[in-house]
């Protein structure tokens, strides 16, 4: 039971961290990877200036 609760907490933290990465990537001019891939349309909901 305690492990299950810890797994859920870890999953929520990981999801929040990935959400923050998506927000940064949506608002930057280049990605963290070497090339600039085509941006998916779903990424636009993370932009601050629409």
PDB file of N, H, CA, C and O in Angstrom:
ATOM      1  N   UNK A   1       0.826  -1.190   0.000  1.00  0.00           N
ATOM      2  CA  UNK A   1       0.000   0.000   0.000  1.00  0.00           C
ATOM      3  C   UNK A   1       0.870   1.254   0.000  1.00  0.00           C
ATOM      4  O   UNK A   1       0.590   2.204  -0.730  1.00  0.00           O
ATOM      5  N   UNK A   2       1.915   1.259   0.809  1.00  0.00           N
ATOM      6  H   UNK A   2       2.143   0.487   1.403  1.00  0.00           H
ATOM      7  CA  UNK A   2       2.790   2.427   0.897  1.00  0.00           C
ATOM      8  C   UNK A   2       3.553   2.636  -0.416  1.00  0.00           C
ATOM      9  O   UNK A   2       3.771   3.773  -0.835  1.00  0.00           O
ATOM     10  N   UNK A   3       3.960   1.530  -1.064  1.00  0.00           N
ATOM     11  H   UNK A   3       3.783   0.607  -0.723  1.00  0.00           H
ATOM     12  CA  UNK A   3       4.674   1.621  -2.334  1.00  0.00           C
ATOM     13  C   UNK A   3       3.768   2.182  -3.425  1.00  0.00           C
ATOM     14  O   UNK A   3       4.208   2.968  -4.263  1.00  0.00           O
ATOM     15  N   UNK A   4       2.496   1.772  -3.408  1.00  0.00           N
ATOM     16  H   UNK A   4       2.139   1.133  -2.727  1.00  0.00           H
ATOM     17  CA  UNK A   4       1.547   2.266  -4.396  1.00  0.00           C
ATOM     18  C   UNK A   4       1.358   3.776  -4.259  1.00  0.00           C
ATOM     19  O   UNK A   4       1.295   4.494  -5.257  1.00  0.00           O
ATOM     20  N   UNK A   5       1.268   4.248  -3.029  1.00  0.00           N
ATOM     21  H   UNK A   5       1.318   3.666  -2.218  1.00  0.00           H
ATOM     22  CA  UNK A   5       1.125   5.685  -2.776  1.00  0.00           C
ATOM     23  C   UNK A   5       2.368   6.443  -3.237  1.00  0.00           C
ATOM     24  O   UNK A   5       2.272   7.535  -3.796  1.00  0.00           O
ATOM     25  N   UNK A   6       3.536   5.846  -2.995  1.00  0.00           N
ATOM     26  H   UNK A   6       3.614   4.959  -2.541  1.00  0.00           H
ATOM     27  CA  UNK A   6       4.790   6.471  -3.408  1.00  0.00           C
ATOM     28  C   UNK A   6       4.894   6.496  -4.935  1.00  0.00           C
ATOM     29  O   UNK A   6       5.378   7.473  -5.505  1.00  0.00           O
ATOM     30  N   UNK A   7       4.444   5.430  -5.598  1.00  0.00           N
ATOM     31  H   UNK A   7       4.050   4.636  -5.135  1.00  0.00           H
ATOM     32  CA  UNK A   7       4.465   5.389  -7.055  1.00  0.00           C
ATOM     33  C   UNK A   7       3.574   6.475  -7.652  1.00  0.00           C
ATOM     34  O   UNK A   7       3.949   7.124  -8.628  1.00  0.00           O
ATOM     35  N   UNK A   8       2.402   6.669  -7.068  1.00  0.00           N
ATOM     36  H   UNK A   8       2.097   6.142  -6.275  1.00  0.00           H
ATOM     37  CA  UNK A   8       1.491   7.709  -7.558  1.00  0.00           C
ATOM     38  C   UNK A   8       2.089   9.095  -7.357  1.00  0.00           C
ATOM     39  O   UNK A   8       1.974   9.963  -8.222  1.00  0.00           O
ATOM     40  N   UNK A   9       2.726   9.294  -6.212  1.00  0.00           N
ATOM     41  H   UNK A   9       2.820   8.589  -5.509  1.00  0.00           H
ATOM     42  CA  UNK A   9       3.355  10.583  -5.930  1.00  0.00           C
ATOM     43  C   UNK A   9       4.502  10.847  -6.910  1.00  0.00           C
ATOM     44  O   UNK A   9       4.662  11.962  -7.406  1.00  0.00           O
ATOM     45  N   UNK A  10       5.286   9.822  -7.177  1.00  0.00           N
ATOM     46  H   UNK A  10       5.156   8.917  -6.774  1.00  0.00           H
ATOM     47  CA  UNK A  10       6.389   9.943  -8.119  1.00  0.00           C
ATOM     48  C   UNK A  10       5.869  10.222  -9.526  1.00  0.00           C
ATOM     49  O   UNK A  10       6.449  11.027 -10.255  1.00  0.00           O
ATOM     50  N   UNK A  11       4.792   9.566  -9.905  1.00  0.00           N
ATOM     51  H   UNK A  11       4.322   8.912  -9.312  1.00  0.00           H
ATOM     52  CA  UNK A  11       4.205   9.776 -11.230  1.00  0.00           C
ATOM     53  C   UNK A  11       3.683  11.205 -11.372  1.00  0.00           C
ATOM     54  O   UNK A  11       3.848  11.821 -12.425  1.00  0.00           O
ATOM     55  N   UNK A  12       3.058  11.731 -10.328  1.00  0.00           N
ATOM     56  H   UNK A  12       2.924  11.230  -9.473  1.00  0.00           H
ATOM     57  CA  UNK A  12       2.553  13.110 -10.376  1.00  0.00           C
ATOM     58  C   UNK A  12       3.712  14.101 -10.495  1.00  0.00           C
ATOM     59  O   UNK A  12       3.621  15.074 -11.244  1.00  0.00           O
ATOM     60  N   UNK A  13       4.791  13.860  -9.764  1.00  0.00           N
ATOM     61  H   UNK A  13       4.864  13.070  -9.156  1.00  0.00           H
ATOM     62  CA  UNK A  13       5.951  14.742  -9.827  1.00  0.00           C
ATOM     63  C   UNK A  13       6.601  14.700 -11.202  1.00  0.00           C
ATOM     64  O   UNK A  13       6.991  15.732 -11.747  1.00  0.00           O
ATOM     65  N   UNK A  14       6.712  13.510 -11.751  1.00  0.00           N
ATOM     66  H   UNK A  14       6.394  12.672 -11.308  1.00  0.00           H
ATOM     67  CA  UNK A  14       7.300  13.348 -13.077  1.00  0.00           C
ATOM     68  C   UNK A  14       6.438  14.030 -14.140  1.00  0.00           C
ATOM     69  O   UNK A  14       6.972  14.663 -15.052  1.00  0.00           O
ATOM     70  N   UNK A  15       5.132  13.910 -14.035  1.00  0.00           N
ATOM     71  H   UNK A  15       4.699  13.396 -13.295  1.00  0.00           H
ATOM     72  CA  UNK A  15       4.224  14.561 -14.978  1.00  0.00           C
ATOM     73  C   UNK A  15       4.333  16.083 -14.878  1.00  0.00           C
ATOM     74  O   UNK A  15       4.299  16.775 -15.895  1.00  0.00           O
ATOM     75  N   UNK A  16       4.462  16.598 -13.671  1.00  0.00           N
ATOM     76  H   UNK A  16       4.490  16.036 -12.845  1.00  0.00           H
ATOM     77  CA  UNK A  16       4.601  18.049 -13.490  1.00  0.00           C
ATOM     78  C   UNK A  16       5.918  18.541 -14.086  1.00  0.00           C
ATOM     79  O   UNK A  16       5.965  19.600 -14.712  1.00  0.00           O
ATOM     80  N   UNK A  17       6.983  17.771 -13.890  1.00  0.00           N
ATOM     81  H   UNK A  17       6.944  16.910 -13.382  1.00  0.00           H
ATOM     82  CA  UNK A  17       8.278  18.157 -14.453  1.00  0.00           C
ATOM     83  C   UNK A  17       8.231  18.151 -15.978  1.00  0.00           C
ATOM     84  O   UNK A  17       8.751  19.067 -16.615  1.00  0.00           O
ATOM     85  N   UNK A  18       7.620  17.139 -16.563  1.00  0.00           N
ATOM     86  H   UNK A  18       7.198  16.395 -16.045  1.00  0.00           H
ATOM     87  CA  UNK A  18       7.498  17.085 -18.027  1.00  0.00           C
ATOM     88  C   UNK A  18       6.616  18.209 -18.554  1.00  0.00           C
ATOM     89  O   UNK A  18       6.873  18.744 -19.632  1.00  0.00           O
ATOM     90  N   UNK A  19       5.589  18.568 -17.812  1.00  0.00           N
ATOM     91  H   UNK A  19       5.380  18.134 -16.936  1.00  0.00           H
ATOM     92  CA  UNK A  19       4.732  19.683 -18.208  1.00  0.00           C
ATOM     93  C   UNK A  19       5.531  20.980 -18.253  1.00  0.00           C
ATOM     94  O   UNK A  19       5.353  21.789 -19.164  1.00  0.00           O
ATOM     95  N   UNK A  20       6.408  21.180 -17.275  1.00  0.00           N
ATOM     96  H   UNK A  20       6.552  20.523 -16.535  1.00  0.00           H
ATOM     97  CA  UNK A  20       7.254  22.376 -17.265  1.00  0.00           C
ATOM     98  C   UNK A  20       8.230  22.376 -18.434  1.00  0.00           C
ATOM     99  O   UNK A  20       8.480  23.425 -19.027  1.00  0.00           O
ATOM    100  N   UNK A  21       8.783  21.222 -18.770  1.00  0.00           N
ATOM    101  H   UNK A  21       8.581  20.370 -18.288  1.00  0.00           H
ATOM    102  CA  UNK A  21       9.683  21.130 -19.926  1.00  0.00           C
ATOM    103  C   UNK A  21       8.932  21.484 -21.201  1.00  0.00           C
ATOM    104  O   UNK A  21       9.466  22.193 -22.054  1.00  0.00           O
ATOM    105  N   UNK A  22       7.708  21.003 -21.343  1.00  0.00           N
ATOM    106  H   UNK A  22       7.274  20.427 -20.650  1.00  0.00           H
ATOM    107  CA  UNK A  22       6.910  21.326 -22.524  1.00  0.00           C
ATOM    108  C   UNK A  22       6.635  22.822 -22.625  1.00  0.00           C
ATOM    109  O   UNK A  22       6.667  23.390 -23.717  1.00  0.00           O
ATOM    110  N   UNK A  23       6.366  23.457 -21.493  1.00  0.00           N
ATOM    111  H   UNK A  23       6.341  22.995 -20.606  1.00  0.00           H
ATOM    112  CA  UNK A  23       6.126  24.905 -21.504  1.00  0.00           C
ATOM    113  C   UNK A  23       7.371  25.660 -21.939  1.00  0.00           C
ATOM    114  O   UNK A  23       7.274  26.617 -22.707  1.00  0.00           O
ATOM    115  N   UNK A  24       8.534  25.246 -21.462  1.00  0.00           N
ATOM    116  H   UNK A  24       8.612  24.469 -20.838  1.00  0.00           H
ATOM    117  CA  UNK A  24       9.784  25.906 -21.844  1.00  0.00           C
ATOM    118  C   UNK A  24      10.063  25.694 -23.325  1.00  0.00           C
ATOM    119  O   UNK A  24      10.433  26.636 -24.026  1.00  0.00           O
ATOM    120  N   UNK A  25       9.891  24.473 -23.805  1.00  0.00           N
ATOM    121  H   UNK A  25       9.591  23.708 -23.236  1.00  0.00           H
ATOM    122  CA  UNK A  25      10.153  24.160 -25.208  1.00  0.00           C
ATOM    123  C   UNK A  25       9.180  24.886 -26.130  1.00  0.00           C
ATOM    124  O   UNK A  25       9.569  25.304 -27.221  1.00  0.00           O
ATOM    125  N   UNK A  26       7.933  25.043 -25.720  1.00  0.00           N
ATOM    126  H   UNK A  26       7.617  24.704 -24.834  1.00  0.00           H
ATOM    127  CA  UNK A  26       6.935  25.713 -26.549  1.00  0.00           C
ATOM    128  C   UNK A  26       7.244  27.199 -26.690  1.00  0.00           C
ATOM    129  O   UNK A  26       6.863  27.818 -27.684  1.00  0.00           O
ATOM    130  N   UNK A  27       7.926  27.775 -25.711  1.00  0.00           N
ATOM    131  H   UNK A  27       8.236  27.272 -24.904  1.00  0.00           H
ATOM    132  CA  UNK A  27       8.198  29.205 -25.728  1.00  0.00           C
ATOM    133  C   UNK A  27       9.638  29.546 -26.106  1.00  0.00           C
ATOM    134  O   UNK A  27      10.035  30.708 -26.031  1.00  0.00           O
ATOM    135  N   UNK A  28      10.412  28.560 -26.506  1.00  0.00           N
ATOM    136  H   UNK A  28      10.089  27.616 -26.567  1.00  0.00           H
ATOM    137  CA  UNK A  28      11.789  28.844 -26.906  1.00  0.00           C
ATOM    138  C   UNK A  28      11.924  28.704 -28.421  1.00  0.00           C
ATOM    139  O   UNK A  28      11.077  28.104 -29.083  1.00  0.00           O
ATOM    140  N   UNK A  29      12.996  29.265 -28.949  1.00  0.00           N
ATOM    141  H   UNK A  29      13.683  29.753 -28.411  1.00  0.00           H
ATOM    142  CA  UNK A  29      13.198  29.225 -30.396  1.00  0.00           C
ATOM    143  C   UNK A  29      13.922  27.979 -30.850  1.00  0.00           C
ATOM    144  O   UNK A  29      13.879  27.637 -32.032  1.00  0.00           O
ATOM    145  N   UNK A  30      14.582  27.297 -29.946  1.00  0.00           N
ATOM    146  H   UNK A  30      14.617  27.574 -28.986  1.00  0.00           H
ATOM    147  CA  UNK A  30      15.247  26.058 -30.322  1.00  0.00           C
ATOM    148  C   UNK A  30      15.003  25.000 -29.261  1.00  0.00           C
ATOM    149  O   UNK A  30      14.644  25.315 -28.126  1.00  0.00           O
ATOM    150  N   UNK A  31      15.196  23.771 -29.629  1.00  0.00           N
ATOM    151  H   UNK A  31      15.487  23.515 -30.551  1.00  0.00           H
ATOM    152  CA  UNK A  31      14.959  22.652 -28.708  1.00  0.00           C
ATOM    153  C   UNK A  31      16.261  22.237 -28.040  1.00  0.00           C
ATOM    154  O   UNK A  31      17.343  22.681 -28.424  1.00  0.00           O
ATOM    155  N   UNK A  32      16.142  21.397 -27.056  1.00  0.00           N
ATOM    156  H   UNK A  32      15.263  21.036 -26.745  1.00  0.00           H
ATOM    157  CA  UNK A  32      17.313  20.898 -26.346  1.00  0.00           C
ATOM    158  C   UNK A  32      18.089  19.891 -27.179  1.00  0.00           C
ATOM    159  O   UNK A  32      19.253  19.612 -26.892  1.00  0.00           O
ATOM    160  N   UNK A  33      17.460  19.350 -28.198  1.00  0.00           N
ATOM    161  H   UNK A  33      16.515  19.577 -28.432  1.00  0.00           H
ATOM    162  CA  UNK A  33      18.138  18.380 -29.047  1.00  0.00           C
ATOM    163  C   UNK A  33      18.845  19.097 -30.192  1.00  0.00           C
ATOM    164  O   UNK A  33      18.660  20.301 -30.371  1.00  0.00           O
ATOM    165  N   UNK A  34      19.634  18.394 -30.952  1.00  0.00           N
ATOM    166  H   UNK A  34      19.785  17.416 -30.806  1.00  0.00           H
ATOM    167  CA  UNK A  34      20.531  19.000 -31.935  1.00  0.00           C
ATOM    168  C   UNK A  34      19.782  19.681 -33.081  1.00  0.00           C
ATOM    169  O   UNK A  34      20.190  20.755 -33.522  1.00  0.00           O
ATOM    170  N   UNK A  35      18.722  19.093 -33.560  1.00  0.00           N
ATOM    171  H   UNK A  35      18.390  18.220 -33.201  1.00  0.00           H
ATOM    172  CA  UNK A  35      18.008  19.667 -34.698  1.00  0.00           C
ATOM    173  C   UNK A  35      16.663  20.222 -34.256  1.00  0.00           C
ATOM    174  O   UNK A  35      16.183  19.910 -33.167  1.00  0.00           O
ATOM    175  N   UNK A  36      16.058  21.041 -35.102  1.00  0.00           N
ATOM    176  H   UNK A  36      16.448  21.294 -35.987  1.00  0.00           H
ATOM    177  CA  UNK A  36      14.762  21.643 -34.808  1.00  0.00           C
ATOM    178  C   UNK A  36      13.672  20.814 -35.482  1.00  0.00           C
ATOM    179  O   UNK A  36      13.452  20.961 -36.684  1.00  0.00           O
ATOM    180  N   UNK A  37      12.988  19.951 -34.740  1.00  0.00           N
ATOM    181  H   UNK A  37      13.167  19.831 -33.764  1.00  0.00           H
ATOM    182  CA  UNK A  37      11.941  19.139 -35.347  1.00  0.00           C
ATOM    183  C   UNK A  37      10.689  19.959 -35.620  1.00  0.00           C
ATOM    184  O   UNK A  37      10.550  21.075 -35.120  1.00  0.00           O
ATOM    185  N   UNK A  38       9.791  19.413 -36.405  1.00  0.00           N
ATOM    186  H   UNK A  38       9.904  18.506 -36.811  1.00  0.00           H
ATOM    187  CA  UNK A  38       8.521  20.071 -36.670  1.00  0.00           C
ATOM    188  C   UNK A  38       7.695  20.059 -35.393  1.00  0.00           C
ATOM    189  O   UNK A  38       7.584  19.028 -34.730  1.00  0.00           O
ATOM    190  N   UNK A  39       7.120  21.195 -35.052  1.00  0.00           N
ATOM    191  H   UNK A  39       7.210  22.032 -35.591  1.00  0.00           H
ATOM    192  CA  UNK A  39       6.382  21.337 -33.797  1.00  0.00           C
ATOM    193  C   UNK A  39       4.968  20.793 -33.978  1.00  0.00           C
ATOM    194  O   UNK A  39       4.267  21.194 -34.907  1.00  0.00           O
ATOM    195  N   UNK A  40       4.538  19.880 -33.096  1.00  0.00           N
ATOM    196  H   UNK A  40       5.107  19.554 -32.341  1.00  0.00           H
ATOM    197  CA  UNK A  40       3.162  19.386 -33.172  1.00  0.00           C
ATOM    198  C   UNK A  40       2.168  20.483 -32.782  1.00  0.00           C
ATOM    199  O   UNK A  40       2.491  21.353 -31.973  1.00  0.00           O
ATOM    200  N   UNK A  41       0.973  20.445 -33.350  1.00  0.00           N
ATOM    201  H   UNK A  41       0.711  19.739 -34.008  1.00  0.00           H
ATOM    202  CA  UNK A  41      -0.041  21.458 -33.055  1.00  0.00           C
ATOM    203  C   UNK A  41      -0.482  21.410 -31.595  1.00  0.00           C
ATOM    204  O   UNK A  41      -0.889  22.429 -31.038  1.00  0.00           O
ATOM    205  N   UNK A  42      -0.405  20.228 -30.970  1.00  0.00           N
ATOM    206  H   UNK A  42      -0.075  19.399 -31.423  1.00  0.00           H
ATOM    207  CA  UNK A  42      -0.821  20.094 -29.576  1.00  0.00           C
ATOM    208  C   UNK A  42       0.086  20.869 -28.628  1.00  0.00           C
ATOM    209  O   UNK A  42      -0.316  21.182 -27.507  1.00  0.00           O
ATOM    210  N   UNK A  43       1.296  21.180 -29.061  1.00  0.00           N
ATOM    211  H   UNK A  43       1.622  20.926 -29.971  1.00  0.00           H
ATOM    212  CA  UNK A  43       2.250  21.910 -28.224  1.00  0.00           C
ATOM    213  C   UNK A  43       1.842  23.368 -28.061  1.00  0.00           C
ATOM    214  O   UNK A  43       2.300  24.030 -27.130  1.00  0.00           O
ATOM    215  N   UNK A  44       0.992  23.883 -28.943  1.00  0.00           N
ATOM    216  H   UNK A  44       0.619  23.345 -29.699  1.00  0.00           H
ATOM    217  CA  UNK A  44       0.608  25.294 -28.875  1.00  0.00           C
ATOM    218  C   UNK A  44      -0.212  25.625 -27.622  1.00  0.00           C
ATOM    219  O   UNK A  44      -0.268  26.787 -27.222  1.00  0.00           O
ATOM    220  N   UNK A  45      -0.844  24.632 -27.000  1.00  0.00           N
ATOM    221  H   UNK A  45      -0.799  23.687 -27.325  1.00  0.00           H
ATOM    222  CA  UNK A  45      -1.608  24.927 -25.786  1.00  0.00           C
ATOM    223  C   UNK A  45      -0.707  25.237 -24.599  1.00  0.00           C
ATOM    224  O   UNK A  45      -1.192  25.727 -23.579  1.00  0.00           O
ATOM    225  N   UNK A  46       0.594  24.966 -24.702  1.00  0.00           N
ATOM    226  H   UNK A  46       0.989  24.569 -25.531  1.00  0.00           H
ATOM    227  CA  UNK A  46       1.540  25.268 -23.636  1.00  0.00           C
ATOM    228  C   UNK A  46       2.194  26.639 -23.809  1.00  0.00           C
ATOM    229  O   UNK A  46       2.952  27.069 -22.940  1.00  0.00           O
ATOM    230  N   UNK A  47       1.919  27.324 -24.903  1.00  0.00           N
ATOM    231  H   UNK A  47       1.304  26.974 -25.610  1.00  0.00           H
ATOM    232  CA  UNK A  47       2.535  28.644 -25.149  1.00  0.00           C
ATOM    233  C   UNK A  47       1.962  29.700 -24.237  1.00  0.00           C
ATOM    234  O   UNK A  47       0.792  29.627 -23.863  1.00  0.00           O
ATOM    235  N   UNK A  48       2.764  30.682 -23.871  1.00  0.00           N
ATOM    236  H   UNK A  48       3.715  30.741 -24.174  1.00  0.00           H
ATOM    237  CA  UNK A  48       2.270  31.754 -23.029  1.00  0.00           C
ATOM    238  C   UNK A  48       1.705  32.891 -23.881  1.00  0.00           C
ATOM    239  O   UNK A  48       0.751  33.550 -23.468  1.00  0.00           O
ATOM    240  N   UNK A  49       2.268  33.126 -25.038  1.00  0.00           N
ATOM    241  H   UNK A  49       3.043  32.590 -25.373  1.00  0.00           H
ATOM    242  CA  UNK A  49       1.766  34.161 -25.933  1.00  0.00           C
ATOM    243  C   UNK A  49       1.179  33.488 -27.167  1.00  0.00           C
ATOM    244  O   UNK A  49       1.902  32.941 -27.998  1.00  0.00           O
ATOM    245  N   UNK A  50      -0.142  33.539 -27.269  1.00  0.00           N
ATOM    246  H   UNK A  50      -0.730  33.984 -26.593  1.00  0.00           H
ATOM    247  CA  UNK A  50      -0.811  32.807 -28.359  1.00  0.00           C
ATOM    248  C   UNK A  50      -1.108  33.697 -29.527  1.00  0.00           C
ATOM    249  O   UNK A  50      -1.667  33.241 -30.525  1.00  0.00           O
TER     250      UNK A  50
END
